[in-house]
Amino acid sequence: MAAADLTPVQPHHRFDEARLAAYLAKHLPDFKAPLTVQQFKGPAASPAFMLHSPGRNFVLRKRSQPKKGCSMAESIERDFGLLRALHGAGLPVGQPQLACTDESVIGAPFYLLDYVPGRHFRDPGLPGMDAKQRQAHYEAMAETLARLHALLPAQTSLPANGSGLDYLTRQVTALIEQYRTNATDEIAAMERLLDWLPAHVPTDDVTSLMHGNFRLDSLTFHSSEPRVVAVHDWDLALIGHPLADLAINCMPWRVTIPGMGSLQGIDFIESGIPGEPDYLNAYCRHSDRDGIPHWNFYLAFALFRVAVMAQGIVKRGANGNPANPAAAQALKVYAALVRSVANQAWNLIDGSDDG
């Protein structure tokens, strides 16, 4: 998160800033008034706010929805515990300061951590950089993901909840159920994936921390160096499989998702941005891997995940019967995305060495 991404607090997220300042004065050492608040742009399960106080800035996050099986307060405490574990292990996150489960302060549980200044990139094409700079920033992203995956699950404070193999099996089962609930049209490639994926989950049972949505705009880079100084958006973090996390990270090479940026159509040689094979090689170097077996399965899994999420948007939109022409057009875009991503996923595994 960077200061350039700030906006006034949105009406539906406003809270009593004076009450918050009084709470911080009581619970946060060295806090100084006055306090001013801005909101970071972008949707998130945990809306983020910049708190400005004399000589010190903080990031406040609250949740819009709790994690599955948790209350809102438990979700915030879980997120805060993970951040403390990551910071304690020397990984790039702002230093956690406090967690508050008293909803009377701002209307929802929240946590606070130090703001880490730096550069934040929303366009994965990295306009304004030369080829060498782009390559170095993508190398830094691969290195950071490998570092996260190297953290022992027991060090994260997250519940183990099974192994990496358990994660893949549970996720495939849950995504299939979610898709069947939301399906509006029969798509041949999706029907094939529904049968193929659960029957071909790899047996290489590797377990690690998963960020769950790791991409370039989840990172803050050093103000002048190609070095990651903070990783954000830990809402989907859990103990799972590192290669599923890597495949999710590689989605910009594979698909264009509205509002999320893409590497589709990039000239990798001219731009300096690594193609997917080179990016995977960088990840393998930093994680001491000789290669990635069953890569097509993990890609198909990640693409299937995108298709299922897009289908959920289509179903919700269809139930709402949008009269707005722009909304109706957006639904058509998502419906087309479901088909194109499903076809791409099936083409990856049809005849591949993943069986």
N, C-alpha and C positions, 0 to 999 in steps of 0.2 A: 504494500500500500504506500502510495506516495502523495505528497501534498497536492499535486496537480489533479488528483482524482477527487478532490473535496467539493462538496456542495452544501448549501444550507440544509439543516435537518428537515427531512420530509415531514409533512403534517401528520401522517399516520405513525411516525416514529418519535414524535416530540415527547419530552418528559420535563419534569421540574428540575431545571439546572441548579437552582439555588439549594434545593434539597440534596442533590448529588454533591454539590460543593461542601455542604455541611457534613455529609457522611464521610467524604474523603478527608476533610480536615481532622476528623476524629479518628479515622482508621488508617490513614496513609502517612507515614513519617515524612516530614519535610514538605508536605503539600502546602502550596501557597495560593491564595486567592489573588485576583479574580479568576474565575473559570469561564472559558468560552468553549462552545461545542460546535463542530461541523460533522457532516456525515460523509463517509466514503461512498462513491458511486458504485452501482452494480448490485444486482440481487444476490442474496445469500441467505442460507438458513440462519446465520448469525449476523444480523446487520452490524456494521462496524462504524464507530464514531471516533473522531479525533478530539481529544480534550487538550486545550491549550491552557497552561498555567505558567506563571513567570519562571522562565529558565528551564521548563520541563514540559514535554508533551507525552501524552499517553494514548493508547488505543483501547476503547471500550467495546466489548461485544456482548450483545444479548441474543437470545434465540427467538425466532418466530414460531418454531415447532420443536418439541422435545425429540430426542432420539427414541427409536422404537423400544418399548419396554421400560422407558425411564420417564420420570417427571421432568419438568423444565429445570428445576433446581439440580436434580441429579445429572442432567445433561451438561449443565454449566460446570458443575464440579468435575465431571469426567473430562471435559475439554481442558479445564484449568490444570487438572492433574497431569494430563498428557504434556501440556506446554511446560510445566515445571520439570517433567522428566526429560524432555527434549533439551531444554536450556541447561539442565544439569549435566547432560551428556555432551555438551559443547556443540550442539546442532544449531543452525541459524534460525532462531526465533527471538522475538523481543523478550526481555526479562519479565516474567509474570510478577505481578504486584499483589493482587488480592482477588478473591472471588466473593460475591455477595449473593446470598439466596433470599434476602429480605425484599420482597416485591414492592414494599411500600416506598422504596427509595426512588426507583425510576419506573415502576410498574411491571418489572420482570427481573428475574435473576440475571446477573451479568458478571463478567470478569474484566480485569484491567491488566494491561501489560505496557511496558515501555515502548514508545514509538521508535522505530528504526528508520532513519532517513536514508534515502537512496533513489535509484531510478526504477521506474515501473513501466513495463512495456505491455500494451494491449494488442498490438499488431505483431503476430509471429514472424512477419517478414522483416522486422527491425529496420524500417526506413531510416535513412540518415546515417547509417553505419557503412563502413567499407566491408569487403568480403572477409578480411582477417578478423575484424571485430565481431562480425556475426558468428563466425565459426567458434570464436573463443567463448561467446555467451552461451551457445548451445552446448559446448563442452562443459561449461560450468553447470548448466542445468542437469546434464547426465551425471556429472560427478556428485551433485547434491542428492539426486534421487538414489544413487548407489549408497551414499552415506546414511540416508534414512533407512534403507533396507538392511544395512549392516547392524543397526541397533537391535540388541536382543529383545525379543518380545517381552521378557520379564522386566526389562528396564523401562517400559513405556507407561506403566500404571494402568494400561487397558486390560480388560478381561480377556483371557486366552481364547475362550469360545471355540476350541477345537484347533485344527491344524490348517495349513494351506490347502490341503486336499479337501478337508471339510468345507472350507470357505467356497471353493469352486463349485462343489456339489450343491451346497445350499443356495448359492447365488444363481446357478443355472436353473435349479428347481423353482426358485422364487420368481425369476424373470419370465420363465415359461408360464407360470400361473398368472403373472401380471399381464403378459401379452394376451393370453386367452380371455381374460376378463375384459380387456380393452379393444380387442380386435373388431374392426368394422368392415373389413374386406378380406377375402381369402387371397393370400400372397404365397405363391408356390415356394419361393425360396425360404420364407419364414417357416412354412410347414416342414420343409426338409430340415431346417436348423433345429426345430423343436424336437425332432427325433434324433438327430446326429449328435448334438452337443452333450446331452446327458450320457450317451453311450461312449463318448470319447474323451472324458475328463482325464488328463494325464495323471499318472501315478507317481510322478516325482514330487513327493510330499515336502515342499519347502515352505517354511512359515516365516513371515516377517511382518513388520509394521507396514501398513498400506496408507498412503495419503488419501487415495480415492478419487482425486480430481487434480492431479499434479500437472500443471502446464505453465507456460511462460508467464502468464499474467497472474499466477499464484506466487510470484517471486518478486522480491526487491533486490536489485543489484547495487553494488557499491557505486558511489557517485562518479567514479572515474575508472574503475577496474572491472574486468569481466569476472566478477566474483559475487556469489549469492550471499547476501547478508541477512535475509529473512525469508521464511516460507510462511504463507498465510493459508487461510481457508481450510482449516482442519475439520470441518463439519462432518465429513464422511470417513474420517480416519478410523481404522480398526486393525485387528490382527488378521491377516489374510495371506495372500500369495504375492510375492514380489513381481512375478512376471505378468500377472493380471494388472498390477499397478503400472508396470512399464507399458503394456499394451494400451491402457487408457491414456497414458501420457503421449503415445504415438498417434492418437486419433487425428491431430491436425494434418499429418501426412496422408491420411486416408479419406477424410470426409470433411465437407464444409457444413458446419452447424450454425444456423442463424445466430448472429450476435456473438460468436465465439472466435472468429478468425480461423484461418486455414492456411496451409502450405500448398494447396492445390494450385498447379500452374506455375510454381516457383522454378526458376532456372537455378538448380543447386550449384552448378559449376560457377556461374557468373556471380551469384549472390553470396557465396561462401557458406550458406546454410547447408548443413550436412543432409544428404538424403537419408531415408530411414535406415538402410544398411550401415552407413557410416555412424549414425547416431547410436545404433545398437552396439557397434564396435566400441564406441566411447564408453557406453554404459558397462560393457563387459570388461574393459580395461580397468575401470574404477571399482568393479565389484569382483575382480579376480575370477571371472567366468571364461571358459574356453569357447562357449557358444550358448545358444538358446534352443534346446530341443522343443519340438512341438510349437514353434512360434506361430504357425498358422492357426492353431487352436486358440491361443491367447488373443490373437488379432480378431478371430471370428467371434470370440466371447465378447470382446470390447465393442465390436461393431454391432453385435446383437443387442448389447446393453443400450447403445445409442438408439437403435431401431425401436426397442421397447419403450424407452422414454419418449421418443417422438410420437409413438402410437398413443401413449397416454395423453399427450397434448391434443392429438386429433380427436380422441374420444371425448375429452372434456369439452372441447370446442363444439363438437357435434351435438352434445347434450345441451349446450347453451344456445344453439341456433343463432350464431352471430349475424346481426344485420349489417354491421359495419363492413363496408367493402374491403378495407385494409385487413380486418380480422379474418374475413373469409379467405382472402388471398393468402394470409399467413398459414391458415389451416391446409390449404392446397400445397404450400411449400413443405410443410411437415409430413403430409401424406405421401408426397413424392420422395421425401427423404427416407421414409420407412422402406419403400420399395427399393430405392437405389442402394441403401446400406445393406439390406437383406441380400440383395443380389450379389453385392461385393463380398459379403461374408461367405455366401455359399460358393462363389467362384474360387475363393481362397482354399477351401477345403475339398472341393470336388476334384478328386484325382490326386490330392496332395499326399505327402508321406505321413500325414496325421491319420490316415486310415479312412 
